Amino acid sequence: MRRGRHFTRRDRAPSVERVAIVAQDVNRAAGHGSPWPVVLRGGAALAMSMGIGRFVYTPILPLMVDEAGLSRSSGATLATANYGGYLLGALLGVLVPALVRSTAVLRMSVVALIASLALMPISTAVPVWFVLRFAAGAASALVFVIAVSAMLVQLRGHAQQLVGWAFGGIGVGIALSGLLVLLVRSTSTWRAAWWASAALAAALTVAAWTLRPEPAGAATAMQQHGDTQRTRRWFAALFTAYSLEGVGYIIAGTFLVAAIGENSPGWIGSGAWVLVGLCAIPASAGWAMLARRRSRPTLLAVALFVQAVGIALPGLVGGVVPALVSAALFGATFLSVASLVLAVGAHLQTQHAVAILTTGYSVGQLLGPLIAKPMLHNGYRVALLVGALIVLAAAAAAATLRARFPHRVGTMVEPSRAGTP
């Protein structure tokens, strides 16, 4: 031992044990005991940022077309603005990793998101709406990356379906906001729908406010034993599949309600969106439970195929029953795909995996409305069919993950087994 230097347990610990020590610190920082407070806080953050901040636009879009003079083309433009902001937020998570570990950034993003919803009714000018939806996208991406990164660390060592239940928070947000719009459309206007959604997001923020971001150094410690050179080919396939999913799913996520409303009573579209949220609530946890018996790459490919069928249905068959089946299949898969992808990315131990995958997804979401825009002159059906084909391509990319997938990567110590080599 070198004279004059005091060695702590952390200094003496070999690298594997150091991972365990950091894991203990992570658990202590999260108030480790019951994992459910983390699940509830993370689920509330995802509900307000994604379920409402991002997706409330879907059921409000038909109201804005009917009451505020918004054209279909301008509706696609506003969707693109939101996805462009989401891309910016995801890129900031990659380029400035400290943002992902900042409580202040999380809280400022939450406040900015609520403000962007509440200010939508102040104008009927598309440029003003464009700026507000762009800001909402950036804020929601930062909240998403911070919340998911925190949960992947703080819930490590617990059953994977706990993260799935947290992802179900997005479904809760979708169902609540869809129900809210369904009620508002019968008694008030599109302006009231935006104000009500801002109030709902603020209410969920109360539960999300005390979420602790990922502690500094935790992700690095968990990843440093991963053989990233060996896992790059699988991560590349995963990135490709998730980026294509971003293109295809967002076409349905933006236009599904409007497409259903073309051939059905208006309330059917909003009701279908509520069904999307209700089916999404347990879906991620359910797919996580299946992952205990089947490999995640296989489940990811299956989920993408099922989602493609759901997106194509309203484009192929009109009527109430196909619309509701489509909503159920879409709700049962689109969050599950995200949770499966992020779980595989964490397994492959690629540094900043959540932010990188979210960036690819964001680029896809930005391209989706641009691809769909020229197809909207005669309705939404062709756009949905194209979206379904793109999701099928994502399923094919996901299927390539199954070839010699490394089910055991590096050496990782779970927080629940901290201290054990």
C-alpha positions in Angstrom: 0.0 0.0 0.0 1.4 3.4 -1.0 2.4 5.5 2.1 0.3 8.5 2.9 -2.8 7.4 1.1 -5.9 6.2 2.9 -7.7 3.5 1.0 -11.4 3.3 1.4 -13.5 0.2 0.6 -14.4 1.9 -2.7 -10.7 2.3 -3.6 -9.8 -1.3 -2.7 -12.8 -2.9 -4.4 -12.3 -4.8 -7.7 -14.4 -3.5 -10.6 -17.2 -6.1 -10.1 -17.6 -5.3 -6.5 -17.5 -1.6 -7.3 -20.6 -2.1 -9.5 -22.3 -3.6 -6.5 -21.3 -0.6 -4.3 -22.7 1.8 -6.9 -25.8 -0.3 -7.0 -26.2 0.0 -3.3 -25.8 3.8 -3.6 -28.4 3.9 -6.3 -30.9 2.0 -4.1 -30.1 4.3 -1.2 -30.7 7.3 -3.4 -34.0 6.0 -4.6 -35.1 5.3 -1.0 -34.9 1.6 -1.9 -37.3 -0.7 -0.1 -40.6 -1.2 -1.9 -40.1 -0.5 -5.6 -43.7 0.7 -6.0 -43.0 4.4 -5.2 -40.5 4.5 -8.0 -43.0 2.8 -10.4 -45.8 5.2 -9.4 -43.6 8.3 -9.8 -42.1 7.1 -13.1 -45.6 6.1 -14.3 -47.0 9.5 -13.5 -44.1 11.2 -15.3 -44.7 9.1 -18.4 -48.5 9.6 -18.2 -48.3 13.4 -18.2 -45.4 13.7 -20.6 -46.3 11.1 -23.2 -49.9 10.0 -22.6 -51.1 13.6 -22.4 -48.3 16.0 -23.6 -47.7 14.0 -26.8 -50.8 12.0 -27.6 -53.7 14.3 -26.5 -53.2 15.9 -29.9 -54.6 12.8 -31.6 -58.2 13.0 -30.2 -58.2 16.8 -30.3 -57.1 17.0 -34.0 -60.6 16.3 -35.4 -62.0 19.0 -33.1 -59.4 21.5 -34.4 -60.2 20.5 -38.0 -64.0 21.0 -37.4 -64.0 24.0 -35.2 -60.7 25.9 -35.6 -60.3 25.7 -39.4 -57.2 23.5 -39.2 -56.6 21.7 -42.5 -55.4 18.1 -42.7 -52.1 19.2 -44.2 -51.6 21.7 -41.4 -52.5 19.0 -38.9 -49.7 16.9 -40.2 -47.4 20.0 -40.0 -48.2 20.4 -36.3 -47.5 16.7 -35.7 -44.1 17.1 -37.4 -43.3 20.1 -35.2 -44.0 18.0 -32.1 -41.8 15.2 -33.3 -39.1 17.7 -34.3 -39.1 19.0 -30.7 -39.0 15.4 -29.4 -36.0 14.7 -31.6 -34.2 17.8 -30.1 -35.0 16.7 -26.6 -33.7 13.2 -27.3 -30.5 14.5 -28.9 -29.9 16.7 -25.9 -30.0 13.6 -23.8 -27.3 12.0 -25.9 -25.0 15.1 -26.3 -25.4 16.5 -22.7 -25.8 13.4 -20.5 -25.8 15.6 -17.4 -29.3 16.7 -18.3 -30.5 13.1 -17.8 -29.3 13.2 -14.2 -30.8 16.7 -13.3 -33.8 17.1 -11.1 -34.0 20.7 -12.1 -34.2 19.8 -15.8 -36.9 17.3 -15.1 -39.0 19.8 -13.2 -38.5 22.6 -15.7 -39.5 20.3 -18.6 -42.6 19.3 -16.7 -43.6 22.9 -16.2 -42.8 23.8 -19.8 -44.9 20.9 -21.1 -48.0 22.0 -19.0 -47.6 25.6 -20.2 -47.4 24.5 -23.9 -50.8 22.7 -23.5 -52.5 25.6 -21.7 -51.3 28.1 -24.3 -52.7 26.2 -27.4 -56.1 28.0 -27.2 -54.6 31.5 -27.2 -54.4 31.7 -31.0 -55.7 30.1 -34.1 -52.5 30.8 -36.0 -50.6 27.7 -37.3 -47.1 29.3 -36.6 -48.0 29.8 -32.9 -49.3 26.3 -32.7 -46.2 25.1 -34.4 -43.9 26.7 -31.8 -46.0 25.3 -28.9 -46.1 21.8 -30.2 -42.4 21.9 -30.9 -41.8 23.0 -27.2 -44.1 20.2 -26.0 -42.1 17.7 -28.0 -38.8 18.8 -26.6 -40.1 18.8 -23.0 -41.8 15.4 -23.3 -38.6 13.8 -24.7 -36.5 15.1 -21.8 -39.0 13.9 -19.2 -39.2 10.5 -21.0 -35.5 9.9 -21.2 -34.9 11.1 -17.6 -37.8 9.0 -16.2 -36.9 5.8 -18.1 -33.2 6.0 -17.4 -34.0 6.5 -13.7 -36.3 3.5 -13.6 -34.0 1.2 -15.4 -31.4 1.8 -12.7 -33.6 2.1 -9.7 -35.7 -1.0 -10.5 -32.8 -3.2 -11.6 -32.9 -6.4 -9.7 -36.7 -6.3 -9.4 -39.2 -8.1 -11.6 -39.0 -6.7 -15.2 -42.8 -6.2 -15.3 -42.5 -3.4 -12.7 -40.9 -1.3 -15.5 -43.7 -2.5 -17.7 -46.3 -1.3 -15.2 -44.5 2.1 -15.2 -44.7 2.2 -19.0 -48.4 1.5 -18.5 -48.6 5.1 -17.1 -48.6 6.3 -20.7 -51.7 4.2 -21.3 -53.3 5.8 -18.2 -52.5 9.2 -19.7 -53.9 8.3 -23.1 -57.1 6.8 -21.6 -57.7 9.7 -19.2 -57.1 12.4 -21.9 -59.1 10.5 -24.5 -62.0 10.2 -22.0 -61.6 13.9 -21.2 -61.8 14.9 -24.8 -64.8 12.6 -25.3 -66.6 14.4 -22.5 -65.6 17.9 -23.6 -66.6 17.5 -27.3 -70.2 17.0 -26.2 -70.4 20.1 -24.0 -67.7 22.5 -25.1 -65.0 23.4 -27.7 -61.5 22.5 -28.8 -60.2 25.3 -26.5 -61.7 23.6 -23.4 -60.1 20.3 -24.5 -56.6 21.8 -24.4 -57.2 23.6 -21.1 -58.6 20.4 -19.5 -55.6 18.4 -20.7 -53.2 20.9 -19.2 -55.1 20.7 -15.9 -54.9 16.8 -16.0 -51.2 17.0 -16.7 -50.7 19.3 -13.8 -52.6 16.9 -11.5 -50.3 14.0 -12.5 -47.3 16.2 -12.0 -48.0 16.2 -8.3 -47.1 12.5 -8.2 -44.2 12.8 -10.5 -42.5 15.8 -8.9 -40.4 13.8 -6.4 -39.0 11.3 -9.0 -35.2 11.1 -8.6 -33.2 11.0 -11.8 -30.5 8.5 -12.5 -27.6 9.1 -10.0 -24.3 10.2 -11.6 -22.0 7.3 -12.4 -24.7 4.6 -12.0 -25.2 3.9 -15.7 -21.4 3.8 -16.4 -20.8 1.4 -13.5 -23.6 -0.9 -14.7 -22.3 -0.9 -18.3 -18.5 -1.0 -17.9 -18.3 -4.8 -18.1 -20.4 -5.0 -21.2 -18.5 -6.2 -24.3 -19.8 -3.4 -26.5 -17.7 -4.4 -29.5 -19.3 -7.8 -29.5 -22.8 -6.5 -29.1 -22.7 -3.7 -31.7 -24.3 -5.7 -34.5 -27.3 -6.5 -32.4 -27.6 -3.0 -31.2 -27.5 -1.8 -34.8 -30.4 -4.1 -35.7 -32.3 -3.0 -32.6 -31.7 0.7 -33.6 -32.9 0.0 -37.1 -36.1 -1.7 -36.0 -37.0 1.0 -33.4 -36.3 3.8 -35.9 -38.6 2.1 -38.5 -41.2 1.6 -35.8 -41.0 5.3 -35.1 -42.0 6.1 -38.7 -44.8 3.5 -38.9 -46.5 3.7 -35.5 -46.6 7.5 -35.4 -48.7 7.6 -38.6 -51.3 5.6 -36.6 -50.6 7.5 -33.4 -51.4 10.8 -35.2 -54.2 9.9 -37.6 -56.0 6.8 -36.1 -58.8 8.8 -34.5 -59.4 10.9 -37.5 -59.3 7.9 -39.8 -61.9 6.0 -37.8 -64.0 9.1 -37.6 -64.2 9.3 -41.4 -66.5 6.3 -41.6 -68.0 6.2 -38.1 -69.8 8.6 -35.7 -67.4 11.1 -34.1 -67.6 9.5 -30.7 -66.3 6.2 -32.0 -62.9 7.7 -32.8 -62.5 9.2 -29.4 -63.8 6.1 -27.8 -61.3 4.0 -29.8 -58.5 6.2 -28.4 -59.7 5.5 -24.9 -59.6 1.8 -25.7 -56.0 2.3 -27.0 -55.0 3.7 -23.6 -56.9 1.0 -21.6 -55.2 -1.8 -23.5 -51.8 -0.1 -23.2 -52.0 0.0 -19.3 -51.3 -3.7 -18.6 -49.6 -4.5 -22.0 -46.0 -3.7 -21.2 -46.2 -5.7 -17.9 -47.8 -8.6 -19.7 -45.1 -8.7 -22.4 -42.5 -8.5 -19.7 -43.9 -11.5 -18.0 -43.8 -13.4 -21.3 -40.1 -12.4 -21.6 -39.5 -14.8 -18.6 -40.3 -17.7 -21.0 -39.5 -16.4 -24.4 -36.6 -14.3 -25.7 -37.2 -10.6 -26.0 -36.0 -10.4 -29.7 -38.7 -13.0 -30.6 -41.4 -11.1 -28.6 -40.3 -7.8 -30.2 -40.8 -9.2 -33.7 -44.2 -10.7 -32.8 -45.4 -7.4 -31.2 -44.4 -5.5 -34.2 -46.2 -7.9 -36.5 -49.4 -7.7 -34.4 -49.1 -3.9 -34.4 -48.8 -3.8 -38.2 -52.1 -5.8 -38.5 -53.8 -3.4 -36.1 -52.7 -0.3 -38.1 -53.7 -1.8 -41.4 -57.3 -2.8 -40.3 -59.0 0.6 -40.6 -57.3 1.1 -44.0 -58.7 -2.2 -45.3 -62.1 -2.5 -43.6 -64.6 0.2 -42.4 -67.0 -0.1 -39.6 -67.1 0.0 -35.8 -65.8 -3.5 -35.0 -62.6 -3.3 -37.1 -62.0 0.1 -35.6 -62.2 -1.2 -32.1 -60.0 -4.3 -32.9 -57.5 -1.9 -34.5 -57.4 0.2 -31.4 -57.0 -2.8 -29.1 -54.1 -4.3 -31.1 -52.4 -0.9 -31.3 -52.8 -0.2 -27.6 -51.6 -3.7 -26.7 -48.3 -3.3 -28.6 -47.0 0.2 -29.2 -45.8 0.8 -25.6 -44.8 -2.8 -25.3 -42.5 -2.4 -28.3 -40.9 0.6 -26.6 -40.4 -1.3 -23.3 -39.0 -4.4 -25.0 -36.6 -2.3 -27.1 -35.3 -0.4 -24.2 -34.9 -3.6 -22.1 -32.9 -5.2 -24.9 -30.8 -2.0 -25.2 -30.1 -2.1 -21.5 -29.2 -5.8 -21.8 -26.7 -5.1 -24.5 -25.1 -2.5 -22.2 -24.6 0.2 -24.8 -23.7 3.5 -23.1 -26.6 6.0 -23.2 -28.7 3.3 -24.9 -32.1 4.9 -23.9 -31.1 8.3 -25.3 -29.6 6.8 -28.5 -32.6 4.6 -29.2 -35.0 7.4 -28.4 -33.2 9.6 -30.9 -33.6 7.0 -33.7 -37.3 6.7 -32.7 -37.6 10.5 -32.8 -36.1 10.7 -36.3 -38.7 8.1 -37.4 -41.5 10.1 -35.8 -40.4 13.2 -37.6 -40.4 11.4 -41.0 -43.8 9.7 -40.4 -46.1 12.7 -40.9 -43.9 14.0 -43.8 -44.3 10.6 -45.6 -48.1 10.6 -44.8 -48.8 14.2 -45.7 -49.0 13.8 -49.6 -51.4 10.9 -49.0 -54.0 12.8 -47.0 -55.9 14.5 -49.8 -58.4 11.7 -50.1 -58.5 10.6 -46.5 -56.3 8.7 -44.1 -56.6 5.1 -45.3 -53.6 5.0 -47.6 -51.4 6.6 -45.0 -52.4 3.9 -42.5 -51.6 1.1 -45.0 -48.2 2.6 -45.6 -47.6 2.9 -41.9 -48.4 -0.8 -41.5 -45.9 -1.8 -44.2 -43.2 0.2 -42.5 -43.9 -1.5 -39.1 -43.7 -4.8 -40.9 -40.2 -3.8 -42.1 -39.4 -3.1 -38.4 -40.6 -6.6 -37.5 -38.2 -8.0 -40.1 -35.3 -6.1 -38.7 -36.2 -7.2 -35.2 -36.3 -10.8 -36.3 -32.6 -10.6 -37.3 -31.8 -10.0 -33.6 -32.7 -13.6 -32.9 -29.7 -14.9 -34.8 -27.1 -15.9 -32.1 -28.4 -13.2 -29.8 -26.1 -12.9 -26.7 -28.5 -13.7 -23.9 -25.6 -13.3 -21.4 -23.5 -10.2 -21.8 -20.6 -9.1 -19.6 -20.8 -9.3 -15.8 -23.5 -7.4 -14.1 -24.5 -7.3 -10.4 -28.1 -6.7 -9.6 -28.8 -4.2 -6.8 -30.9 -6.8 -4.9 -27.7 -8.9 -4.8 -25.4 -6.1 -4.0 -22.2 -7.2 -2.3 -22.2 -10.6 -4.0 -19.4 -11.0 -6.6 
